[in-house]
Amino acid sequence: MRPEWSLDPAVVHLNHGSFGAVPVATQRRQQLLREQAERNPMQWFRERADRLTTTKQRIADYLGADTAHLALVPNASTGATIALTAIPATSGQRYVMTDHVYGAIRRAVERVAAQHGCAVDVVPIPLDADDDEVVRRLLTHVDERTACVAIDQITSSTAKLMPVAAVADVCRQRGIPVVVDGAHAPGLVDNPVVGDFWTGNLHKWPCAPRGTAVLHVAPAHQHLVQAPTASWLEGEPYPAPLDLQGTVDDTGWFAAPTSLDLMASLGLASRRQELSDLLDDGAAAIAAALGQQLLDVGTPTPTMRLVGLPAGIASDEPTALAVQARLAERTKVEVAMPVWRGRAYLRISCHLYNERSDFDVAAERFAAAFADIDQLLSS
Ligand SMILES: Cc1ncc(COP(=O)(O)O)c(C=O)c1O
């Protein structure tokens, strides 16, 4: 399936999870749309609303959601920030999240909590916790002072599938709003939309152009939502003011259905187990080559695995990013190097364009690169 993408054959791509990869058909579709826009920009923007309605319907169908509750946002960071900003809170309340939270979303929670004079509870969840344990541990921190619970549906640094539906259920019974960060969920989770506020990226696993994400807000909260930028539709009911945010290049949105169609024709949904099996074997081979373990994350995602690294590689994100870049430069293998609880890991991703040989090449080259750790760590 690799010819469907334009990925450099000289590089082994085992990091779809960070920024996705846009298939050739979608790139062409977007380029055609850009050319169409440039032939008559006035007509392009006159037709924008109709095109948007059709596109949104296609995306809503893909997510199993109601288009009336769905807003277009450029990325999950924006979606989560809008959601957190919409939730009312009073001084002394507490925001609750886990210690697997994505860094940008943690910062968004901290920003909003500080604005309201609230504290933040970061709930430690063991890496291998199963769903029941996640819910139990999280709920010990949820009480009448809780302003909101923010939870990742699939965690970025630990590649863990979280029981968001169970968390949302309990919080609904207690009247506590839940923000679900579903950045990785579209394409990997059927009917992923859950909770009072949910955001998800189309530019990750469904392979849509970058800058295509959605925010879903349950009807009871929609009146609270404000678009980040005022527009001509300011004051109109949600989601209109979010869908029209000044003059932007909308071609990514309008090309997104090409990726959704392609993923359907390539059978992404029915091949998740295949990808998961390939990844189990392939990531285990990489771990073995490094004398490390494929880590037990409780409920793993179908398409990402966590591999241990020797201690002392990196204890913060900037250092890990620098080591990751040197590793990529030396091995021509792309993987993520998240830091969790002060320790660096390899996060290995797998999409339809990957084959077993990718993992074997990665294992061999990583073994050589990590054999000389000092060189890898020195800039
Ligand atoms: C769990 C999680 N949340 C949020 C984000 C942010 O996504 P974006 O950069 O598209 O805003 C990411 C990105 O990788 C993520 O993994």
The ligand as a Tripos MOL2 file, in Angstrom:
@<TRIPOS>MOLECULE
LIG
   16    16     1     0     0
SMALL
NO_CHARGES

@<TRIPOS>ATOM
      1 C1         -3.1930   12.9540   22.9820 C.3       1 LIG1
      2 C2         -2.9530   14.1650   22.1430 C.ar      1 LIG1
      3 N1         -3.6640   15.2650   22.3850 N.ar      1 LIG1
      4 C3         -3.5070   16.3890   21.6650 C.ar      1 LIG1
      5 C4         -2.6030   16.4350   20.6510 C.ar      1 LIG1
      6 C5         -2.4350   17.7140   19.9080 C.3       1 LIG1
      7 O1         -2.7620   17.5760   18.5710 O.3       1 LIG1
      8 P1         -2.5160   18.8200   17.6370 P.3       1 LIG1
      9 O2         -1.0260   19.0380   17.5930 O.co2     1 LIG1
     10 O3         -3.0550   18.4240   16.3110 O.co2     1 LIG1
     11 O4         -3.2020   19.9780   18.2650 O.co2     1 LIG1
     12 C6         -1.8130   15.3330   20.3440 C.ar      1 LIG1
     13 C7         -0.8250   15.3830   19.2700 C.2       1 LIG1
     14 O5         -0.0760   14.4790   19.0070 O.2       1 LIG1
     15 C8         -2.0000   14.1540   21.1190 C.ar      1 LIG1
     16 O6         -1.2750   13.0560   20.8940 O.3       1 LIG1
@<TRIPOS>BOND
     1     1     2 1
     2     2     3 ar
     3     2    15 ar
     4     3     4 ar
     5     4     5 ar
     6     5     6 1
     7     5    12 ar
     8     6     7 1
     9     7     8 1
    10     8     9 2
    11     8    10 1
    12     8    11 1
    13    12    13 1
    14    12    15 ar
    15    13    14 2
    16    15    16 1
@<TRIPOS>SUBSTRUCTURE
     1 LIG1         1 GROUP 0 **** ****
